[in-house]
Amino acid sequence: MNNELDAYTGTYNTFFNGNIITLFITKEAHKLIEYTNQKFYRDVVSIKFIVKDSNGIVLQNSQSEDSQKNAIYSMRINPYYNILTINYKGTNCGVGNGFIYLKKLNSTQISWEYIPDSTIIDSSKCPPGTDTTIYLPETKDLIFTKQ
């Protein structure tokens, strides 16, 4: 309502455990939300990402996907604490689903916290040979810098 989501948009980079992580954060106005038996529209932050190793080899790229496979959408914002709560549905077979918290530190930096709910996979839902690695940084207070 007060354009609070706009402050988070942009392209951000960080390095973590030898990997380069790039976040592409955009705002989607009036996105259809389907929650249990309810449907409604609201503005959300959408995140696409690329994770590369130290040699520049892409480990995971959600930027080119049109599906909900690696969907990352904001759930709510707490403007008092500058914290955006985000729901992450996980990757292949839902591995890594959980919550991401972004805190706006200043005009060029955000702090990242990622807490996966579970890394356990129901093998009956996952084809053999499927990559079930969580590439997003599972950590707290990781600083991303706006490019």
NUGUGU-629122 format. One record per residue (C-alpha): y, x, z. Coordinates in steps of 0.02 Angstrom, whole numbers. Layout:
# residues N
<pt yy="Y" xx="X" zz="Z"/>
...
END
This chain:
# residues 147
<pt yy="0" xx="0" zz="0"/>
<pt yy="119" xx="143" zz="37"/>
<pt yy="53" xx="260" zz="-98"/>
<pt yy="-41" xx="360" zz="34"/>
<pt yy="-182" xx="401" zz="-88"/>
<pt yy="-64" xx="486" zz="-212"/>
<pt yy="-44" xx="635" zz="-95"/>
<pt yy="-229" xx="679" zz="-117"/>
<pt yy="-236" xx="677" zz="-308"/>
<pt yy="-251" xx="836" zz="-408"/>
<pt yy="-370" xx="979" zz="-445"/>
<pt yy="-424" xx="1084" zz="-295"/>
<pt yy="-528" xx="1243" zz="-282"/>
<pt yy="-617" xx="1338" zz="-145"/>
<pt yy="-753" xx="1469" zz="-121"/>
<pt yy="-901" xx="1437" zz="-7"/>
<pt yy="-1061" xx="1539" zz="15"/>
<pt yy="-1034" xx="1628" zz="-151"/>
<pt yy="-1000" xx="1468" zz="-248"/>
<pt yy="-839" xx="1406" zz="-328"/>
<pt yy="-809" xx="1221" zz="-296"/>
<pt yy="-681" xx="1124" zz="-396"/>
<pt yy="-632" xx="947" zz="-349"/>
<pt yy="-548" xx="830" zz="-473"/>
<pt yy="-467" xx="695" zz="-367"/>
<pt yy="-391" xx="543" zz="-450"/>
<pt yy="-330" xx="374" zz="-392"/>
<pt yy="-409" xx="216" zz="-464"/>
<pt yy="-304" xx="60" zz="-444"/>
<pt yy="-389" xx="-108" zz="-414"/>
<pt yy="-568" xx="-43" zz="-417"/>
<pt yy="-700" xx="-177" zz="-397"/>
<pt yy="-792" xx="-150" zz="-233"/>
<pt yy="-959" xx="-234" zz="-203"/>
<pt yy="-1007" xx="-229" zz="-20"/>
<pt yy="-1159" xx="-328" zz="35"/>
<pt yy="-1117" xx="-508" zz="-17"/>
<pt yy="-931" xx="-475" zz="-44"/>
<pt yy="-833" xx="-425" zz="-198"/>
<pt yy="-652" xx="-372" zz="-189"/>
<pt yy="-527" xx="-253" zz="-270"/>
<pt yy="-436" xx="-107" zz="-190"/>
<pt yy="-358" xx="59" zz="-233"/>
<pt yy="-474" xx="207" zz="-205"/>
<pt yy="-480" xx="394" zz="-226"/>
<pt yy="-617" xx="451" zz="-344"/>
<pt yy="-686" xx="628" zz="-339"/>
<pt yy="-779" xx="720" zz="-475"/>
<pt yy="-833" xx="899" zz="-447"/>
<pt yy="-902" xx="1058" zz="-523"/>
<pt yy="-1000" xx="1187" zz="-422"/>
<pt yy="-1023" xx="1359" zz="-501"/>
<pt yy="-1108" xx="1514" zz="-435"/>
<pt yy="-1018" xx="1681" zz="-423"/>
<pt yy="-1065" xx="1720" zz="-604"/>
<pt yy="-982" xx="1560" zz="-666"/>
<pt yy="-1147" xx="1471" zz="-701"/>
<pt yy="-1131" xx="1284" zz="-672"/>
<pt yy="-1248" xx="1226" zz="-535"/>
<pt yy="-1189" xx="1045" zz="-533"/>
<pt yy="-1059" xx="949" zz="-632"/>
<pt yy="-1017" xx="768" zz="-599"/>
<pt yy="-860" xx="771" zz="-706"/>
<pt yy="-945" xx="720" zz="-868"/>
<pt yy="-1052" xx="582" zz="-794"/>
<pt yy="-1002" xx="401" zz="-822"/>
<pt yy="-1135" xx="332" zz="-707"/>
<pt yy="-1129" xx="306" zz="-519"/>
<pt yy="-1253" xx="450" zz="-499"/>
<pt yy="-1132" xx="562" zz="-404"/>
<pt yy="-1005" xx="429" zz="-357"/>
<pt yy="-879" xx="483" zz="-226"/>
<pt yy="-754" xx="348" zz="-178"/>
<pt yy="-636" xx="333" zz="-32"/>
<pt yy="-671" xx="199" zz="96"/>
<pt yy="-515" xx="203" zz="204"/>
<pt yy="-367" xx="308" zz="251"/>
<pt yy="-294" xx="342" zz="421"/>
<pt yy="-112" xx="386" zz="381"/>
<pt yy="-74" xx="430" zz="562"/>
<pt yy="-199" xx="575" zz="557"/>
<pt yy="-188" xx="605" zz="367"/>
<pt yy="-377" xx="582" zz="353"/>
<pt yy="-464" xx="502" zz="205"/>
<pt yy="-642" xx="440" zz="236"/>
<pt yy="-753" xx="449" zz="83"/>
<pt yy="-926" xx="381" zz="48"/>
<pt yy="-1040" xx="494" zz="-55"/>
<pt yy="-1196" xx="415" zz="-129"/>
<pt yy="-1282" xx="582" zz="-153"/>
<pt yy="-1360" xx="659" zz="-306"/>
<pt yy="-1534" xx="646" zz="-379"/>
<pt yy="-1637" xx="520" zz="-280"/>
<pt yy="-1488" xx="495" zz="-162"/>
<pt yy="-1512" xx="663" zz="-77"/>
<pt yy="-1356" xx="716" zz="18"/>
<pt yy="-1283" xx="542" zz="37"/>
<pt yy="-1159" xx="537" zz="179"/>
<pt yy="-977" xx="550" zz="221"/>
<pt yy="-837" xx="667" zz="170"/>
<pt yy="-676" xx="679" zz="268"/>
<pt yy="-521" xx="750" zz="184"/>
<pt yy="-369" xx="793" zz="287"/>
<pt yy="-204" xx="825" zz="202"/>
<pt yy="-136" xx="986" zz="277"/>
<pt yy="17" xx="1008" zz="167"/>
<pt yy="70" xx="978" zz="-14"/>
<pt yy="-55" xx="1106" zz="-82"/>
<pt yy="-202" xx="1107" zz="40"/>
<pt yy="-334" xx="988" zz="104"/>
<pt yy="-467" xx="1016" zz="236"/>
<pt yy="-646" xx="964" zz="195"/>
<pt yy="-786" xx="904" zz="307"/>
<pt yy="-952" xx="845" zz="234"/>
<pt yy="-1088" xx="767" zz="339"/>
<pt yy="-1243" xx="714" zz="241"/>
<pt yy="-1339" xx="571" zz="321"/>
<pt yy="-1506" xx="637" zz="264"/>
<pt yy="-1586" xx="768" zz="157"/>
<pt yy="-1756" xx="684" zz="164"/>
<pt yy="-1818" xx="621" zz="-3"/>
<pt yy="-1933" xx="476" zz="-38"/>
<pt yy="-2045" xx="566" zz="-163"/>
<pt yy="-2100" xx="400" zz="-238"/>
<pt yy="-1921" xx="373" zz="-301"/>
<pt yy="-1899" xx="548" zz="-367"/>
<pt yy="-1984" xx="615" zz="-524"/>
<pt yy="-2075" xx="782" zz="-508"/>
<pt yy="-1964" xx="932" zz="-543"/>
<pt yy="-1802" xx="843" zz="-498"/>
<pt yy="-1666" xx="956" zz="-426"/>
<pt yy="-1639" xx="897" zz="-247"/>
<pt yy="-1521" xx="1035" zz="-193"/>
<pt yy="-1360" xx="986" zz="-104"/>
<pt yy="-1227" xx="1092" zz="-189"/>
<pt yy="-1074" xx="1021" zz="-102"/>
<pt yy="-1023" xx="1124" zz="50"/>
<pt yy="-1101" xx="1055" zz="210"/>
<pt yy="-967" xx="1116" zz="328"/>
<pt yy="-810" xx="1073" zz="424"/>
<pt yy="-631" xx="1138" zz="405"/>
<pt yy="-657" xx="1210" zz="230"/>
<pt yy="-488" xx="1230" zz="146"/>
<pt yy="-464" xx="1177" zz="-36"/>
<pt yy="-306" xx="1232" zz="-125"/>
<pt yy="-219" xx="1129" zz="-260"/>
<pt yy="-209" xx="1212" zz="-430"/>
END
